[in-house]
């Protein structure tokens, strides 16, 4: 039995709750460090600003978690920018503090990084220069094509032409256009297939 596909917003909601839990855990640790006077005063504002951006995003998202809104995307970008500022501030100003402070700072950064990475992945954001998909992946067809190409290369040592692969694909129940063959060949050759 196959599981139903999750919507992007459901995936984002999971990671939002995970981030919220992590921030609450880290806030408790920060509070203990603050009470013991172990938290450097110079770190208080950058940490507060970072938490503020995260809480704004979480609160806005939780108002209507069934839909991802344009403001949510803006708030994620603001959180990403604030995290980048925070990391640079901490890197440039190595503040004297206990190992517990450094560990807590690293946990906060890692938790937010984890959320941002998963948010980007759930939105199908790609690295600059990569091609966005414009049609379904055709996984079974691609696998069959790959197997045919591999078999032919083992026998002849050359990459097969469309005229050789197409009849084999037809036997397997697939129709292979010259354009698709050319596209897959490019991806196969450059290692992105």
LUMDRENZA-532099 format. One record per residue (C-alpha): residue in one letter; x, y, z. Coordinates in Angstrom, 1 decimal, padded with zeros to 4 digits. Example, Ala and Ser with C-alpha at 12.3 -4.5 7.8 and 13.67 -1.06 7.14 Angstrom:
<pts>
<pt><rest>A</rest><c1>012.3</c1><c2>-004.5</c2><c3>007.8</c3></pt>
<pt><rest>S</rest><c1>013.7</c1><c2>-001.1</c2><c3>007.1</c3></pt>
</pts>
This chain:
<pts>
<pt><rest>X</rest><c1>000.0</c1><c2>000.0</c2><c3>000.0</c3></pt>
<pt><rest>X</rest><c1>001.4</c1><c2>003.4</c2><c3>-001.0</c3></pt>
<pt><rest>X</rest><c1>001.3</c1><c2>006.4</c2><c3>001.3</c3></pt>
<pt><rest>X</rest><c1>-000.5</c1><c2>009.5</c2><c3>000.1</c3></pt>
<pt><rest>X</rest><c1>001.8</c1><c2>012.3</c2><c3>-001.2</c3></pt>
<pt><rest>X</rest><c1>002.3</c1><c2>015.1</c2><c3>001.2</c3></pt>
<pt><rest>X</rest><c1>001.7</c1><c2>018.7</c2><c3>000.1</c3></pt>
<pt><rest>X</rest><c1>004.6</c1><c2>021.1</c2><c3>000.3</c3></pt>
<pt><rest>X</rest><c1>002.8</c1><c2>023.1</c2><c3>003.0</c3></pt>
<pt><rest>X</rest><c1>002.4</c1><c2>019.9</c2><c3>005.1</c3></pt>
<pt><rest>X</rest><c1>006.2</c1><c2>019.3</c2><c3>004.9</c3></pt>
<pt><rest>X</rest><c1>006.9</c1><c2>022.9</c2><c3>005.8</c3></pt>
<pt><rest>X</rest><c1>004.5</c1><c2>022.7</c2><c3>008.7</c3></pt>
<pt><rest>X</rest><c1>006.5</c1><c2>019.7</c2><c3>010.1</c3></pt>
<pt><rest>X</rest><c1>009.7</c1><c2>021.6</c2><c3>009.8</c3></pt>
<pt><rest>X</rest><c1>008.2</c1><c2>024.7</c2><c3>011.4</c3></pt>
<pt><rest>X</rest><c1>007.1</c1><c2>022.7</c2><c3>014.4</c3></pt>
<pt><rest>X</rest><c1>010.6</c1><c2>021.1</c2><c3>014.6</c3></pt>
<pt><rest>X</rest><c1>012.2</c1><c2>024.6</c2><c3>014.5</c3></pt>
<pt><rest>X</rest><c1>009.8</c1><c2>025.9</c2><c3>017.2</c3></pt>
<pt><rest>X</rest><c1>010.6</c1><c2>022.9</c2><c3>019.5</c3></pt>
<pt><rest>X</rest><c1>014.4</c1><c2>023.5</c2><c3>018.9</c3></pt>
<pt><rest>X</rest><c1>014.1</c1><c2>027.2</c2><c3>019.6</c3></pt>
<pt><rest>X</rest><c1>012.2</c1><c2>026.6</c2><c3>022.9</c3></pt>
<pt><rest>X</rest><c1>014.8</c1><c2>024.0</c2><c3>024.0</c3></pt>
<pt><rest>X</rest><c1>017.6</c1><c2>026.5</c2><c3>023.1</c3></pt>
<pt><rest>X</rest><c1>015.8</c1><c2>029.4</c2><c3>024.8</c3></pt>
<pt><rest>X</rest><c1>015.7</c1><c2>027.4</c2><c3>028.1</c3></pt>
<pt><rest>X</rest><c1>019.5</c1><c2>026.8</c2><c3>027.8</c3></pt>
<pt><rest>X</rest><c1>020.1</c1><c2>030.5</c2><c3>027.1</c3></pt>
<pt><rest>X</rest><c1>017.9</c1><c2>031.5</c2><c3>030.0</c3></pt>
<pt><rest>X</rest><c1>020.0</c1><c2>029.3</c2><c3>032.4</c3></pt>
<pt><rest>X</rest><c1>023.2</c1><c2>030.7</c2><c3>031.0</c3></pt>
<pt><rest>X</rest><c1>021.9</c1><c2>034.3</c2><c3>031.4</c3></pt>
<pt><rest>X</rest><c1>020.8</c1><c2>033.6</c2><c3>035.0</c3></pt>
<pt><rest>X</rest><c1>024.3</c1><c2>032.3</c2><c3>035.8</c3></pt>
<pt><rest>X</rest><c1>025.8</c1><c2>035.4</c2><c3>034.1</c3></pt>
<pt><rest>X</rest><c1>027.6</c1><c2>033.2</c2><c3>031.6</c3></pt>
<pt><rest>X</rest><c1>026.0</c1><c2>034.8</c2><c3>028.5</c3></pt>
<pt><rest>X</rest><c1>028.2</c1><c2>037.7</c2><c3>027.2</c3></pt>
<pt><rest>X</rest><c1>026.2</c1><c2>040.9</c2><c3>027.1</c3></pt>
<pt><rest>X</rest><c1>027.3</c1><c2>041.6</c2><c3>023.5</c3></pt>
<pt><rest>X</rest><c1>025.5</c1><c2>038.4</c2><c3>022.4</c3></pt>
<pt><rest>X</rest><c1>022.2</c1><c2>039.3</c2><c3>023.9</c3></pt>
<pt><rest>X</rest><c1>021.0</c1><c2>041.7</c2><c3>021.1</c3></pt>
<pt><rest>X</rest><c1>022.1</c1><c2>039.5</c2><c3>018.2</c3></pt>
<pt><rest>X</rest><c1>020.4</c1><c2>036.4</c2><c3>019.8</c3></pt>
<pt><rest>X</rest><c1>017.3</c1><c2>038.4</c2><c3>020.5</c3></pt>
<pt><rest>X</rest><c1>017.1</c1><c2>039.7</c2><c3>016.9</c3></pt>
<pt><rest>X</rest><c1>017.6</c1><c2>036.2</c2><c3>015.5</c3></pt>
<pt><rest>X</rest><c1>014.9</c1><c2>034.8</c2><c3>017.8</c3></pt>
<pt><rest>X</rest><c1>012.6</c1><c2>037.6</c2><c3>016.9</c3></pt>
<pt><rest>X</rest><c1>012.8</c1><c2>036.9</c2><c3>013.1</c3></pt>
<pt><rest>X</rest><c1>012.3</c1><c2>033.1</c2><c3>013.8</c3></pt>
<pt><rest>X</rest><c1>009.3</c1><c2>033.8</c2><c3>016.0</c3></pt>
<pt><rest>X</rest><c1>007.7</c1><c2>036.2</c2><c3>013.5</c3></pt>
<pt><rest>X</rest><c1>007.9</c1><c2>033.6</c2><c3>010.8</c3></pt>
<pt><rest>X</rest><c1>006.6</c1><c2>030.8</c2><c3>013.1</c3></pt>
<pt><rest>X</rest><c1>003.7</c1><c2>032.9</c2><c3>014.3</c3></pt>
<pt><rest>X</rest><c1>002.7</c1><c2>034.2</c2><c3>010.9</c3></pt>
<pt><rest>X</rest><c1>002.9</c1><c2>030.7</c2><c3>009.4</c3></pt>
<pt><rest>X</rest><c1>000.8</c1><c2>029.2</c2><c3>012.2</c3></pt>
<pt><rest>X</rest><c1>-002.0</c1><c2>031.7</c2><c3>011.7</c3></pt>
<pt><rest>X</rest><c1>-003.0</c1><c2>029.7</c2><c3>008.6</c3></pt>
<pt><rest>X</rest><c1>-000.8</c1><c2>026.6</c2><c3>008.3</c3></pt>
<pt><rest>X</rest><c1>-002.8</c1><c2>025.2</c2><c3>005.4</c3></pt>
<pt><rest>X</rest><c1>-001.4</c1><c2>027.7</c2><c3>003.0</c3></pt>
<pt><rest>X</rest><c1>002.0</c1><c2>029.1</c2><c3>002.3</c3></pt>
<pt><rest>X</rest><c1>001.7</c1><c2>032.8</c2><c3>002.0</c3></pt>
<pt><rest>X</rest><c1>003.9</c1><c2>035.4</c2><c3>000.2</c3></pt>
<pt><rest>X</rest><c1>004.7</c1><c2>036.9</c2><c3>003.6</c3></pt>
<pt><rest>X</rest><c1>006.0</c1><c2>033.5</c2><c3>004.8</c3></pt>
<pt><rest>X</rest><c1>008.5</c1><c2>033.6</c2><c3>002.0</c3></pt>
<pt><rest>X</rest><c1>009.6</c1><c2>037.1</c2><c3>002.9</c3></pt>
<pt><rest>X</rest><c1>009.9</c1><c2>036.1</c2><c3>006.6</c3></pt>
<pt><rest>X</rest><c1>012.0</c1><c2>033.1</c2><c3>005.7</c3></pt>
<pt><rest>X</rest><c1>014.3</c1><c2>035.4</c2><c3>003.7</c3></pt>
<pt><rest>X</rest><c1>014.5</c1><c2>037.8</c2><c3>006.6</c3></pt>
<pt><rest>X</rest><c1>015.3</c1><c2>034.8</c2><c3>008.9</c3></pt>
<pt><rest>X</rest><c1>018.0</c1><c2>033.6</c2><c3>006.5</c3></pt>
<pt><rest>X</rest><c1>019.6</c1><c2>037.1</c2><c3>006.3</c3></pt>
<pt><rest>X</rest><c1>019.5</c1><c2>037.5</c2><c3>010.1</c3></pt>
<pt><rest>X</rest><c1>021.1</c1><c2>034.1</c2><c3>010.6</c3></pt>
<pt><rest>X</rest><c1>023.9</c1><c2>035.1</c2><c3>008.1</c3></pt>
<pt><rest>X</rest><c1>024.4</c1><c2>038.4</c2><c3>010.1</c3></pt>
<pt><rest>X</rest><c1>024.4</c1><c2>036.4</c2><c3>013.4</c3></pt>
<pt><rest>X</rest><c1>027.0</c1><c2>033.9</c2><c3>012.1</c3></pt>
<pt><rest>X</rest><c1>029.3</c1><c2>036.7</c2><c3>010.8</c3></pt>
<pt><rest>X</rest><c1>028.9</c1><c2>038.7</c2><c3>014.0</c3></pt>
<pt><rest>X</rest><c1>029.9</c1><c2>035.7</c2><c3>016.1</c3></pt>
<pt><rest>X</rest><c1>032.7</c1><c2>034.7</c2><c3>013.8</c3></pt>
<pt><rest>X</rest><c1>034.2</c1><c2>038.3</c2><c3>013.7</c3></pt>
<pt><rest>X</rest><c1>033.7</c1><c2>038.8</c2><c3>017.4</c3></pt>
<pt><rest>X</rest><c1>034.8</c1><c2>035.7</c2><c3>019.2</c3></pt>
<pt><rest>X</rest><c1>033.4</c1><c2>036.5</c2><c3>022.5</c3></pt>
<pt><rest>X</rest><c1>034.7</c1><c2>035.1</c2><c3>025.7</c3></pt>
<pt><rest>X</rest><c1>032.3</c1><c2>032.7</c2><c3>027.2</c3></pt>
<pt><rest>X</rest><c1>032.0</c1><c2>029.2</c2><c3>028.4</c3></pt>
<pt><rest>X</rest><c1>032.0</c1><c2>026.2</c2><c3>026.1</c3></pt>
<pt><rest>X</rest><c1>028.3</c1><c2>025.8</c2><c3>027.0</c3></pt>
<pt><rest>X</rest><c1>027.6</c1><c2>029.2</c2><c3>025.4</c3></pt>
<pt><rest>X</rest><c1>029.5</c1><c2>028.2</c2><c3>022.2</c3></pt>
<pt><rest>X</rest><c1>027.6</c1><c2>024.9</c2><c3>022.1</c3></pt>
<pt><rest>X</rest><c1>024.3</c1><c2>026.6</c2><c3>022.5</c3></pt>
<pt><rest>X</rest><c1>025.1</c1><c2>029.2</c2><c3>019.8</c3></pt>
<pt><rest>X</rest><c1>026.1</c1><c2>026.3</c2><c3>017.4</c3></pt>
<pt><rest>X</rest><c1>022.9</c1><c2>024.5</c2><c3>018.2</c3></pt>
<pt><rest>X</rest><c1>020.8</c1><c2>027.6</c2><c3>017.4</c3></pt>
<pt><rest>X</rest><c1>022.6</c1><c2>028.1</c2><c3>014.1</c3></pt>
<pt><rest>X</rest><c1>022.4</c1><c2>024.5</c2><c3>013.1</c3></pt>
<pt><rest>X</rest><c1>018.7</c1><c2>024.3</c2><c3>014.0</c3></pt>
<pt><rest>X</rest><c1>017.8</c1><c2>027.3</c2><c3>011.9</c3></pt>
<pt><rest>X</rest><c1>020.1</c1><c2>026.1</c2><c3>009.1</c3></pt>
<pt><rest>X</rest><c1>018.4</c1><c2>022.8</c2><c3>009.1</c3></pt>
<pt><rest>X</rest><c1>015.0</c1><c2>024.5</c2><c3>008.8</c3></pt>
<pt><rest>X</rest><c1>016.1</c1><c2>026.8</c2><c3>006.0</c3></pt>
<pt><rest>X</rest><c1>017.6</c1><c2>023.9</c2><c3>004.0</c3></pt>
<pt><rest>X</rest><c1>014.5</c1><c2>021.8</c2><c3>004.4</c3></pt>
<pt><rest>X</rest><c1>012.3</c1><c2>024.8</c2><c3>003.6</c3></pt>
<pt><rest>X</rest><c1>014.2</c1><c2>025.4</c2><c3>000.4</c3></pt>
<pt><rest>X</rest><c1>014.1</c1><c2>021.7</c2><c3>-000.5</c3></pt>
<pt><rest>X</rest><c1>010.3</c1><c2>021.6</c2><c3>000.0</c3></pt>
<pt><rest>X</rest><c1>009.8</c1><c2>024.6</c2><c3>-002.3</c3></pt>
<pt><rest>X</rest><c1>011.9</c1><c2>023.0</c2><c3>-005.0</c3></pt>
<pt><rest>X</rest><c1>014.4</c1><c2>025.7</c2><c3>-005.0</c3></pt>
<pt><rest>X</rest><c1>017.5</c1><c2>024.9</c2><c3>-007.0</c3></pt>
<pt><rest>X</rest><c1>021.1</c1><c2>026.2</c2><c3>-007.2</c3></pt>
<pt><rest>X</rest><c1>021.6</c1><c2>029.0</c2><c3>-009.8</c3></pt>
<pt><rest>X</rest><c1>022.2</c1><c2>027.5</c2><c3>-013.2</c3></pt>
<pt><rest>X</rest><c1>020.3</c1><c2>024.3</c2><c3>-012.7</c3></pt>
<pt><rest>X</rest><c1>017.4</c1><c2>023.5</c2><c3>-014.9</c3></pt>
<pt><rest>X</rest><c1>013.9</c1><c2>023.5</c2><c3>-013.3</c3></pt>
<pt><rest>X</rest><c1>011.8</c1><c2>020.5</c2><c3>-014.2</c3></pt>
<pt><rest>X</rest><c1>009.0</c1><c2>021.2</c2><c3>-016.6</c3></pt>
<pt><rest>X</rest><c1>007.4</c1><c2>017.8</c2><c3>-016.8</c3></pt>
<pt><rest>X</rest><c1>007.1</c1><c2>014.6</c2><c3>-014.8</c3></pt>
<pt><rest>X</rest><c1>010.3</c1><c2>012.6</c2><c3>-014.3</c3></pt>
<pt><rest>X</rest><c1>009.2</c1><c2>009.4</c2><c3>-016.1</c3></pt>
<pt><rest>X</rest><c1>011.2</c1><c2>007.3</c2><c3>-013.7</c3></pt>
<pt><rest>X</rest><c1>010.4</c1><c2>003.9</c2><c3>-015.2</c3></pt>
<pt><rest>X</rest><c1>011.1</c1><c2>005.2</c2><c3>-018.7</c3></pt>
<pt><rest>X</rest><c1>014.4</c1><c2>006.7</c2><c3>-017.6</c3></pt>
<pt><rest>X</rest><c1>015.5</c1><c2>003.6</c2><c3>-015.8</c3></pt>
<pt><rest>X</rest><c1>014.7</c1><c2>001.5</c2><c3>-018.9</c3></pt>
<pt><rest>X</rest><c1>016.7</c1><c2>003.9</c2><c3>-021.1</c3></pt>
<pt><rest>X</rest><c1>019.6</c1><c2>003.9</c2><c3>-018.7</c3></pt>
<pt><rest>X</rest><c1>019.7</c1><c2>000.0</c2><c3>-018.7</c3></pt>
<pt><rest>X</rest><c1>019.6</c1><c2>-000.1</c2><c3>-022.5</c3></pt>
<pt><rest>X</rest><c1>022.4</c1><c2>002.4</c2><c3>-022.8</c3></pt>
<pt><rest>X</rest><c1>024.5</c1><c2>000.6</c2><c3>-020.2</c3></pt>
<pt><rest>X</rest><c1>024.1</c1><c2>-002.8</c2><c3>-022.0</c3></pt>
<pt><rest>X</rest><c1>024.9</c1><c2>-001.2</c2><c3>-025.4</c3></pt>
<pt><rest>X</rest><c1>028.0</c1><c2>000.5</c2><c3>-024.0</c3></pt>
<pt><rest>X</rest><c1>029.3</c1><c2>-002.7</c2><c3>-022.5</c3></pt>
<pt><rest>X</rest><c1>029.0</c1><c2>-004.5</c2><c3>-025.8</c3></pt>
<pt><rest>X</rest><c1>030.2</c1><c2>-001.9</c2><c3>-028.2</c3></pt>
<pt><rest>X</rest><c1>032.1</c1><c2>000.6</c2><c3>-026.1</c3></pt>
<pt><rest>X</rest><c1>030.1</c1><c2>003.5</c2><c3>-027.7</c3></pt>
<pt><rest>X</rest><c1>027.1</c1><c2>005.5</c2><c3>-026.8</c3></pt>
<pt><rest>X</rest><c1>024.0</c1><c2>004.2</c2><c3>-028.7</c3></pt>
<pt><rest>X</rest><c1>022.2</c1><c2>006.4</c2><c3>-031.2</c3></pt>
<pt><rest>X</rest><c1>018.5</c1><c2>007.1</c2><c3>-031.0</c3></pt>
<pt><rest>X</rest><c1>017.8</c1><c2>004.7</c2><c3>-033.8</c3></pt>
<pt><rest>X</rest><c1>019.3</c1><c2>001.8</c2><c3>-031.7</c3></pt>
<pt><rest>X</rest><c1>017.7</c1><c2>002.7</c2><c3>-028.4</c3></pt>
<pt><rest>X</rest><c1>014.2</c1><c2>003.6</c2><c3>-029.7</c3></pt>
<pt><rest>X</rest><c1>013.3</c1><c2>000.1</c2><c3>-030.8</c3></pt>
<pt><rest>X</rest><c1>014.5</c1><c2>-001.4</c2><c3>-027.5</c3></pt>
<pt><rest>X</rest><c1>012.4</c1><c2>001.2</c2><c3>-025.6</c3></pt>
<pt><rest>X</rest><c1>009.4</c1><c2>000.3</c2><c3>-027.8</c3></pt>
<pt><rest>X</rest><c1>009.7</c1><c2>-003.3</c2><c3>-026.8</c3></pt>
<pt><rest>X</rest><c1>009.5</c1><c2>-002.2</c2><c3>-023.2</c3></pt>
<pt><rest>X</rest><c1>006.4</c1><c2>-000.2</c2><c3>-023.9</c3></pt>
<pt><rest>X</rest><c1>007.9</c1><c2>003.3</c2><c3>-024.1</c3></pt>
<pt><rest>X</rest><c1>008.1</c1><c2>005.8</c2><c3>-026.9</c3></pt>
<pt><rest>X</rest><c1>011.4</c1><c2>007.7</c2><c3>-027.0</c3></pt>
<pt><rest>X</rest><c1>011.6</c1><c2>011.0</c2><c3>-029.0</c3></pt>
<pt><rest>X</rest><c1>014.9</c1><c2>012.2</c2><c3>-030.4</c3></pt>
<pt><rest>X</rest><c1>014.7</c1><c2>015.3</c2><c3>-028.2</c3></pt>
<pt><rest>X</rest><c1>014.3</c1><c2>013.2</c2><c3>-025.0</c3></pt>
<pt><rest>X</rest><c1>017.1</c1><c2>010.9</c2><c3>-026.1</c3></pt>
<pt><rest>X</rest><c1>019.4</c1><c2>013.9</c2><c3>-026.7</c3></pt>
<pt><rest>X</rest><c1>018.5</c1><c2>015.5</c2><c3>-023.4</c3></pt>
<pt><rest>X</rest><c1>019.1</c1><c2>012.3</c2><c3>-021.4</c3></pt>
<pt><rest>X</rest><c1>022.3</c1><c2>011.7</c2><c3>-023.3</c3></pt>
<pt><rest>X</rest><c1>023.6</c1><c2>015.2</c2><c3>-022.3</c3></pt>
<pt><rest>X</rest><c1>022.6</c1><c2>014.5</c2><c3>-018.7</c3></pt>
<pt><rest>X</rest><c1>024.1</c1><c2>011.0</c2><c3>-018.8</c3></pt>
<pt><rest>X</rest><c1>027.4</c1><c2>012.3</c2><c3>-020.2</c3></pt>
<pt><rest>X</rest><c1>027.8</c1><c2>015.2</c2><c3>-017.7</c3></pt>
<pt><rest>X</rest><c1>026.8</c1><c2>013.1</c2><c3>-014.7</c3></pt>
<pt><rest>X</rest><c1>023.5</c1><c2>014.7</c2><c3>-013.8</c3></pt>
<pt><rest>X</rest><c1>021.2</c1><c2>011.9</c2><c3>-015.1</c3></pt>
</pts>
